[in-house]
């Protein structure tokens, strides 16, 4: 019998991007170390082509732990960010309102099922909106080889 359950691999990330402000300054202000960061002007090697490039902006980003569940939800990721940022909302609001920054809440969903849906409550939408200028969705559907 074929398994009729689908897995949804998800994570979320709060990313603060700036042309002017170094990620260390963001770390100092928020008193949170990012999961990833880089500085404008740093060189990198592409994982795909091997070519060398230069970062054109600064990045500070905090990422939730990737989970695999049988339900289409990111509520647990939002709760994670609430637990970290609830006492730092005034600092995040400054970044959100400062034109030197773009604050993005990134939602990543990967599945082996093409029909992906996502429900967010008013409270979840309010929280995401209170800390970010934009929401970015990445939805990846893995192809089955059956």
Residue pairs with C-beta under 8 A, 6 or more apart in sequence:
5 70
6 70
6 111
6 112
6 113
7 68
7 69
7 70
7 111
7 112
8 68
8 69
8 70
8 71
8 72
8 73
8 109
8 110
8 111
8 113
8 116
9 66
9 67
9 68
9 108
9 109
9 110
9 111
10 66
10 67
10 68
10 69
10 73
10 74
10 77
10 107
10 108
10 109
10 110
11 63
11 64
11 65
11 66
11 67
11 77
11 108
12 63
12 64
12 74
12 77
12 78
12 80
12 81
12 105
12 106
12 107
12 108
13 35
13 61
13 62
13 63
13 64
13 105
13 106
13 108
14 61
14 62
14 81
14 85
14 103
14 104
14 105
14 106
14 131
14 132
15 59
15 60
15 61
15 103
15 104
15 106
16 23
16 26
16 59
16 60
16 61
16 95
16 101
16 102
16 103
17 57
17 58
17 59
17 101
17 102
17 103
17 104
18 26
18 57
18 58
18 100
18 101
18 102
19 40
19 57
19 58
19 100
20 58
20 100
21 58
21 100
21 101
22 39
22 58
23 34
23 37
23 38
23 39
23 58
23 59
23 60
26 34
26 60
26 95
27 33
27 34
27 37
27 60
29 91
30 88
30 91
30 92
31 88
32 62
32 84
32 88
34 60
34 61
34 62
35 61
35 62
35 63
36 59
36 61
36 63
37 58
37 59
37 60
37 61
38 44
38 55
38 58
38 59
39 55
39 58
40 55
40 56
40 57
40 58
41 54
41 55
42 54
42 55
43 52
43 53
43 54
43 55
44 52
44 53
44 54
44 55
45 51
45 52
45 53
46 52
46 53
62 81
62 84
64 76
64 77
64 80
64 81
65 80
67 76
67 77
72 109
72 116
72 117
72 118
72 119
73 118
73 119
74 107
74 109
74 118
74 120
75 121
75 124
77 107
78 124
78 127
78 128
81 127
81 131
82 127
85 92
85 131
89 130
89 131
92 103
92 130
92 131
93 130
93 131
95 101
95 103
96 103
96 131
96 132
96 133
101 133
102 133
102 134
103 131
103 132
103 133
103 134
104 132
104 133
104 134
104 135
104 136
105 128
105 131
105 132
105 134
105 135
105 136
106 135
106 136
106 137
106 138
107 118
107 135
107 136
107 137
107 138
108 138
108 140
109 116
109 118
109 137
109 138
109 139
109 140
110 139
110 140
110 141
110 142
111 140
111 141
111 142
112 141
112 142
112 144
113 141
114 141
116 139
116 141
120 128
128 135
